[in-house]
Each structure stands twice: as structure tokens, then as C-alpha cells.
Amino acid sequence: MSPWLAYAGACLLAWLLYVLAGAEFQRGLWQLWEAVYQATLTLWPPMLLGVALYPWVRGLQRRDRRPGSELALHALAALAFGLAWLACEYATAHWLYGADHASAMLRQTALWRVIWGVVVYSAIATGFTAMLQARRARAAAVAAAQAESALARAELAAISGKLDPHFLFNTLNSLIALTRKDARAAEAALLRFSSMLRYVLDSKRSASGRVALAEEIEFVRDYLALESLRLGPRLQIDWQLDPATLQDEIPPLSLQPLVENSIVHAVAPRSQGGSISIRAARDADRGLALSVEDDGPGCDAARLEQASKGRGIGLAALKQRFALDYEGRARLQVRTAPGAGFRVDLWIPQS
């Protein structure tokens, strides 16, 4: 609310209360007009003088002073406020009724007007101080929220930056190895790799952006096709995708790091290779349920945290990424046991 609107409302309320306190309705309309006259004559000076207190109080708050000196300044200002009120009343009485009446009124009311001036000054100054402090607190809260949002975006961009070099490093190693074996296959792989790079560069335009699941799936298919040239029949893929989920939105590079981890830890190290299952479905909460599961060695519960950290940058980064990107609403769960493979379940809200 504007401080001036609040001040005008407070003045109007004080004026109405003064009128009600002085009016005697049983004695007729004349007494009501008399109360209106007395309220206006008495209250216009403090109401007008109170306007000057807002810049005064704001100026005091902007300067860093000791509490004692600020209290002394308020005391002097309150005394000046009371004297100014008294001077306004004297000038009004002099203009309306003459010098004798104004002098007589001054002698009768001088002390009480100064006292009331201090009281009214204290009330107005306290109100303006509270308004300014509330406005400052709101500004500080907005600035803190903006800083927190900027920090989250920076962290999200840094996390996304961790994923991409990790993917590029492993993929380039695969291409180098393939070039020595089959130049034609390497050429086809480079075409797929260029398509993958285009996806990565597009997704880097906004660290907090979204892509359709179909785009991420196509990217993962290209990645797996490239890896299958290196691993051959040792890599088995089981796709279980609900067509209704393909237009759901997810952060880019959400599935590929999980698939890559399964290849690195469950397929590539074993002579017999392994299989990876990739599933996408809608759940009862209308969220997107994704899972990547391999049939690798897995680990026990005691080593789950170490295994999560050891399974490349992707898993740890995704945990933090979802915490930032979805404000804690997205979920990532790891399921594993010795000899039972490794499974990561993602749940991503769609509203």
C-alpha cells in the first residue's frame, strides 16, 4: 500500500473519531456541524505537518546514526512539531477572530498543544517508520529470492555443464577406437555423432529448458547405435515406451547419462556383455515415470551411496539437477542389490 494512501486513511479515521466524540446527535444537526468545525479547525495543522514527517523519517533511516543521537533528533523534531502546531492554531485564530482571541487561546492551550504535538508526532513517526521498515524488509526478501533464483540457475547450468563433457569424452574415445577398425562404420558413426552434438548444443541454450521425451529418446537411440558399433551383440536393449508419454517434457540429457553409466559399469566390463531396459509410462499421479535398468553386478545397501557416486557424474548430478529444476517435486530413486543389477527410477511432474 502507498504510504500516502495509508496516511490519508489514518487522518480520515482520526477526524471521524474526533467528530463522533464531539457531536451530540440528540441536540440536533447544528451540534453535528459544530463538531465537524471543531475537528477540522483542531486537526488540520497536525495533518498537514505530518506530511513533512515522511521524508524526515526516511532521511533518518538512510543515515547510520547511533540510537541515542537518533532519539535526540526525534525529541527535537517532536518539540518543533508541537510548536508548529501551536503556531498554526494561533495564525488561524488570529485570522478568524482577531489578535486578542488568538493571544488568549495561546495562553490557555500552549502547554497542552506542545504535549499533544509530541504525542501526535510520535504516533505519525512510528507509523511511517513501520511502513518504511516493512518496505525495506519486502525489498530485501525480493532481493534474496532473486539472488537465490540466480544461484539456482547458475548451479543448474553448472550441473548441465558437468554432464556434457563427460558424455563427449566417452563418445570421442569410442569413435577413435572405431576408426581403427572400420572406416565406413566410423563415417556412419560420425553422422550420428553430429546429430547428437546438435541436440547437446540445442539443449545448452537454456540449462533449465525442457525437451519432449521423444527428442531425448531419439538422442539416446543415436548414442546406443554408436555404442553398439563398438560393443556389438554384447549390448542388448529392451525398449518399453508408452506412446502417450512421448510428448511429455523432461530436462535435456536426463536419460543418456543413466544409459551411459549402465554401459560403462554393467555392459562394457563383462565379456558376455549385458542388457539395458529403458521404460517410460504414466503413473496414477499423471507424472512421467522413467526407469533405466541393467543386469550388471549391482551393489549392497551399505555401498549404495558410494556406488551412486561411482557411477559417473550423471547420477549425482541428476539428483541435484531435479532438486533445483523442480523445487523438490521430481524424484530419483536407486534400486540395487548384489547380483541383481542397478536400476534408477525417475518421476517427473508434468503440470
PLY file of the C-alpha trace (Angstrom):
ply
format ascii 1.0
element vertex 351
property float x
property float y
property float z
element edge 350
property int vertex1
property int vertex2
end_header
0.00 0.00 0.00
1.18 3.55 -0.73
2.31 5.37 2.44
0.30 8.41 1.41
-2.87 6.39 0.98
-2.35 4.84 4.40
-1.67 8.26 5.91
-4.79 9.74 4.32
-6.86 6.87 5.68
-5.43 7.36 9.17
-6.15 11.10 9.04
-9.72 10.49 7.91
-10.25 7.98 10.70
-8.87 10.38 13.32
-11.08 13.17 12.00
-14.21 10.97 12.09
-13.46 9.84 15.65
-12.98 13.44 16.74
-16.33 14.38 15.14
-18.12 11.48 16.82
-16.57 12.33 20.16
-17.71 15.95 19.98
-21.11 15.51 18.38
-24.30 15.41 20.43
-26.82 13.96 18.00
-29.76 14.38 20.36
-29.32 18.14 20.25
-29.81 18.38 16.51
-27.93 18.87 13.28
-26.32 22.11 14.45
-24.24 20.26 17.04
-23.01 17.88 14.36
-21.82 20.77 12.22
-20.20 22.30 15.29
-18.30 19.05 15.86
-17.21 18.97 12.22
-15.99 22.55 12.50
-14.05 21.93 15.72
-12.49 18.71 14.37
-11.36 20.44 11.17
-10.06 23.53 13.00
-8.11 21.41 15.51
-6.74 18.67 13.29
-5.73 20.37 10.08
-2.36 21.59 11.45
-1.07 18.15 12.60
-2.44 16.50 9.47
-0.64 18.99 7.23
2.56 18.97 9.30
2.51 15.16 9.32
3.14 15.12 5.56
6.62 16.52 6.20
7.42 13.69 8.61
7.64 11.02 5.89
10.75 12.45 4.15
12.15 13.32 7.59
11.82 9.77 8.90
13.07 8.30 5.61
16.13 10.57 5.78
16.87 9.44 9.34
16.66 5.78 8.32
19.03 6.27 5.40
21.77 7.63 7.65
23.56 5.35 10.05
23.32 7.06 13.42
23.67 5.89 16.97
20.35 5.15 18.72
20.98 7.96 21.24
21.55 10.63 18.61
18.54 9.48 16.60
16.36 9.60 19.70
17.59 13.14 20.42
16.75 14.21 16.87
13.26 12.75 17.23
12.80 14.59 20.55
13.78 17.91 18.97
11.56 17.23 15.96
8.62 16.35 18.25
9.06 19.61 20.14
9.26 21.51 16.84
6.14 19.71 15.64
4.22 20.79 18.75
5.38 24.39 18.43
4.49 24.43 14.72
1.02 23.09 15.55
0.62 25.85 18.13
1.77 28.48 15.60
-0.73 27.25 13.01
-3.56 27.42 15.54
-2.53 30.94 16.58
-2.41 32.10 12.93
-5.83 30.58 12.21
-7.40 32.12 15.33
-5.82 35.48 14.53
-7.24 35.36 11.00
-10.73 34.27 12.11
-11.24 36.08 15.42
-8.51 38.70 15.81
-5.35 39.16 17.84
-6.96 39.30 21.30
-8.75 35.98 20.89
-5.65 34.35 19.41
-3.46 35.57 22.30
-5.95 34.38 24.91
-6.18 30.96 23.27
-2.37 30.77 23.10
-2.05 31.38 26.84
-4.66 28.73 27.63
-3.57 25.95 25.30
0.16 26.44 24.74
1.39 23.70 27.12
-1.22 21.14 26.11
-0.70 21.77 22.40
3.03 21.15 22.75
2.37 17.97 24.73
-0.19 16.78 22.20
2.25 17.70 19.43
4.85 15.35 20.92
2.24 12.57 21.21
0.93 13.01 17.66
4.47 13.31 16.28
5.40 10.04 17.98
2.37 8.27 16.51
2.93 9.56 12.95
6.69 8.99 13.03
6.18 5.47 14.38
3.68 4.69 11.63
5.97 5.97 8.88
8.93 4.12 10.39
6.97 0.87 10.42
5.93 1.41 6.76
9.49 2.10 5.66
10.88 -0.86 7.56
8.21 -3.15 6.09
9.00 -1.87 2.60
12.71 -2.40 3.22
12.06 -5.92 4.51
9.98 -6.73 1.41
12.71 -5.36 -0.85
15.31 -7.42 0.99
13.13 -10.53 0.68
12.66 -9.93 -3.06
16.39 -9.36 -3.50
17.16 -12.54 -1.55
14.67 -14.52 -3.64
16.16 -13.13 -6.85
19.67 -13.96 -5.65
18.58 -17.47 -4.71
16.91 -17.92 -8.10
20.04 -16.68 -9.87
22.17 -19.04 -7.79
19.88 -21.95 -8.63
20.08 -21.14 -12.34
23.86 -20.89 -12.13
24.08 -24.22 -10.29
21.73 -25.81 -12.81
23.86 -24.56 -15.70
27.00 -25.85 -13.96
25.38 -29.26 -13.44
24.38 -29.43 -17.09
27.91 -28.47 -17.97
29.20 -31.42 -15.97
27.09 -33.85 -17.94
28.06 -32.74 -21.41
31.88 -33.02 -21.26
31.54 -36.42 -19.61
29.38 -37.64 -22.49
31.64 -36.09 -25.13
34.82 -37.58 -23.67
33.49 -41.16 -23.69
31.89 -40.82 -27.11
35.06 -39.47 -28.73
37.02 -42.37 -27.28
34.52 -44.76 -28.88
34.87 -43.01 -32.25
38.66 -43.17 -32.12
38.56 -46.90 -31.42
36.02 -47.47 -34.21
38.07 -45.50 -36.77
40.90 -48.04 -36.46
38.55 -50.95 -37.10
36.13 -49.85 -39.82
36.37 -46.51 -41.61
32.92 -46.81 -43.22
31.29 -47.61 -39.89
33.21 -44.72 -38.37
31.78 -42.38 -41.04
28.23 -43.51 -40.21
29.01 -43.08 -36.55
30.29 -39.56 -37.16
27.00 -38.66 -38.83
25.14 -39.91 -35.79
27.58 -38.09 -33.58
26.96 -34.80 -35.43
23.22 -35.25 -34.82
23.94 -35.89 -31.16
26.13 -32.79 -30.92
23.33 -30.72 -32.41
20.98 -31.98 -29.69
23.53 -31.21 -26.97
24.15 -27.71 -28.29
20.42 -27.04 -28.56
19.84 -28.23 -25.01
22.63 -25.95 -23.75
20.72 -22.84 -24.84
18.86 -22.94 -21.55
20.03 -25.05 -18.62
16.51 -25.11 -17.22
14.82 -25.79 -20.58
12.63 -28.76 -21.48
12.57 -31.15 -24.39
9.97 -33.67 -25.47
10.69 -37.21 -24.32
10.65 -38.26 -27.99
13.66 -35.99 -28.64
15.57 -37.42 -25.70
14.73 -40.96 -26.82
15.98 -40.25 -30.33
19.19 -38.88 -28.86
19.62 -42.00 -26.70
18.95 -44.22 -29.72
21.74 -42.48 -31.62
24.05 -42.89 -28.66
23.22 -46.59 -28.32
23.62 -47.15 -32.04
27.09 -45.65 -31.82
27.96 -47.79 -28.78
26.61 -50.92 -30.46
29.17 -50.43 -33.24
31.84 -50.76 -30.56
30.25 -53.40 -28.35
28.39 -55.43 -30.98
26.00 -58.13 -29.75
27.26 -57.72 -26.19
24.87 -54.75 -25.86
21.18 -55.68 -25.63
18.48 -53.01 -25.35
14.89 -53.53 -24.24
12.61 -50.58 -25.02
9.26 -50.31 -23.20
7.82 -46.93 -24.10
4.22 -45.86 -23.72
3.42 -43.80 -26.85
1.28 -41.48 -24.73
4.42 -40.27 -22.93
6.48 -39.26 -25.96
5.33 -35.64 -25.86
5.90 -35.28 -22.13
8.61 -32.76 -21.25
11.82 -33.53 -19.39
15.13 -31.73 -18.84
17.57 -32.48 -21.67
20.23 -35.12 -21.01
18.21 -36.86 -18.30
18.24 -40.40 -19.71
21.54 -40.51 -21.59
23.81 -40.28 -18.51
21.94 -43.18 -16.88
22.21 -45.31 -20.03
25.89 -44.40 -20.30
26.52 -45.43 -16.70
24.92 -48.81 -17.34
27.12 -49.35 -20.39
30.27 -48.30 -18.56
29.64 -50.34 -15.39
27.37 -53.23 -16.40
27.97 -53.98 -20.10
31.41 -52.95 -21.29
33.48 -54.56 -18.46
31.93 -58.03 -18.93
32.94 -60.35 -21.73
29.35 -61.58 -22.08
28.05 -58.00 -22.11
24.66 -57.23 -20.67
21.20 -55.81 -21.26
19.63 -52.44 -20.51
15.90 -51.84 -20.13
14.51 -48.37 -20.76
10.89 -47.75 -19.74
8.53 -44.79 -19.91
4.97 -44.76 -18.60
2.35 -42.57 -16.93
1.56 -43.24 -13.29
-1.56 -42.62 -11.19
-0.37 -39.08 -10.33
-0.22 -38.15 -14.03
3.55 -37.81 -13.80
6.12 -39.31 -16.15
7.73 -42.45 -14.74
11.06 -43.31 -16.36
13.47 -46.09 -15.49
16.84 -47.34 -16.72
17.79 -50.83 -15.51
20.75 -53.06 -16.23
21.61 -56.64 -15.29
25.08 -55.81 -14.02
26.69 -56.73 -10.69
24.77 -54.18 -8.63
25.78 -53.50 -5.02
24.53 -53.87 -1.46
22.69 -51.23 0.55
25.76 -50.30 2.58
27.64 -49.34 -0.57
24.71 -47.69 -2.34
25.92 -44.15 -1.69
29.43 -44.99 -2.87
28.00 -46.80 -5.90
25.86 -43.80 -6.79
28.91 -41.55 -6.68
30.98 -44.06 -8.53
28.55 -44.46 -11.40
29.88 -41.42 -13.21
28.95 -37.80 -12.92
25.43 -38.29 -14.28
23.64 -39.86 -11.31
24.86 -37.44 -8.64
24.30 -34.50 -10.98
20.76 -35.58 -11.82
19.83 -35.69 -8.13
20.93 -32.11 -7.66
19.50 -31.08 -11.02
16.00 -32.30 -10.16
16.20 -30.68 -6.72
16.90 -27.32 -8.37
14.81 -27.64 -11.51
11.57 -28.93 -9.96
11.85 -27.45 -6.44
11.93 -30.90 -4.86
8.85 -32.26 -6.66
10.77 -34.59 -9.01
12.06 -37.87 -7.60
15.08 -40.06 -8.28
15.32 -43.49 -6.67
18.08 -46.09 -6.97
17.31 -49.79 -6.57
20.14 -52.30 -6.43
21.38 -55.42 -4.69
24.42 -57.67 -5.13
23.98 -59.66 -8.34
20.60 -58.02 -9.08
21.69 -55.21 -11.35
21.24 -51.49 -10.96
18.02 -49.56 -11.58
17.29 -45.85 -11.50
13.67 -44.66 -11.38
12.78 -41.09 -12.26
9.46 -39.41 -11.63
8.99 -36.05 -13.36
5.87 -33.93 -12.80
4.01 -32.83 -15.92
2.00 -29.94 -14.55
0 1
1 2
2 3
3 4
4 5
5 6
6 7
7 8
8 9
9 10
10 11
11 12
12 13
13 14
14 15
15 16
16 17
17 18
18 19
19 20
20 21
21 22
22 23
23 24
24 25
25 26
26 27
27 28
28 29
29 30
30 31
31 32
32 33
33 34
34 35
35 36
36 37
37 38
38 39
39 40
40 41
41 42
42 43
43 44
44 45
45 46
46 47
47 48
48 49
49 50
50 51
51 52
52 53
53 54
54 55
55 56
56 57
57 58
58 59
59 60
60 61
61 62
62 63
63 64
64 65
65 66
66 67
67 68
68 69
69 70
70 71
71 72
72 73
73 74
74 75
75 76
76 77
77 78
78 79
79 80
80 81
81 82
82 83
83 84
84 85
85 86
86 87
87 88
88 89
89 90
90 91
91 92
92 93
93 94
94 95
95 96
96 97
97 98
98 99
99 100
100 101
101 102
102 103
103 104
104 105
105 106
106 107
107 108
108 109
109 110
110 111
111 112
112 113
113 114
114 115
115 116
116 117
117 118
118 119
119 120
120 121
121 122
122 123
123 124
124 125
125 126
126 127
127 128
128 129
129 130
130 131
131 132
132 133
133 134
134 135
135 136
136 137
137 138
138 139
139 140
140 141
141 142
142 143
143 144
144 145
145 146
146 147
147 148
148 149
149 150
150 151
151 152
152 153
153 154
154 155
155 156
156 157
157 158
158 159
159 160
160 161
161 162
162 163
163 164
164 165
165 166
166 167
167 168
168 169
169 170
170 171
171 172
172 173
173 174
174 175
175 176
176 177
177 178
178 179
179 180
180 181
181 182
182 183
183 184
184 185
185 186
186 187
187 188
188 189
189 190
190 191
191 192
192 193
193 194
194 195
195 196
196 197
197 198
198 199
199 200
200 201
201 202
202 203
203 204
204 205
205 206
206 207
207 208
208 209
209 210
210 211
211 212
212 213
213 214
214 215
215 216
216 217
217 218
218 219
219 220
220 221
221 222
222 223
223 224
224 225
225 226
226 227
227 228
228 229
229 230
230 231
231 232
232 233
233 234
234 235
235 236
236 237
237 238
238 239
239 240
240 241
241 242
242 243
243 244
244 245
245 246
246 247
247 248
248 249
249 250
250 251
251 252
252 253
253 254
254 255
255 256
256 257
257 258
258 259
259 260
260 261
261 262
262 263
263 264
264 265
265 266
266 267
267 268
268 269
269 270
270 271
271 272
272 273
273 274
274 275
275 276
276 277
277 278
278 279
279 280
280 281
281 282
282 283
283 284
284 285
285 286
286 287
287 288
288 289
289 290
290 291
291 292
292 293
293 294
294 295
295 296
296 297
297 298
298 299
299 300
300 301
301 302
302 303
303 304
304 305
305 306
306 307
307 308
308 309
309 310
310 311
311 312
312 313
313 314
314 315
315 316
316 317
317 318
318 319
319 320
320 321
321 322
322 323
323 324
324 325
325 326
326 327
327 328
328 329
329 330
330 331
331 332
332 333
333 334
334 335
335 336
336 337
337 338
338 339
339 340
340 341
341 342
342 343
343 344
344 345
345 346
346 347
347 348
348 349
349 350
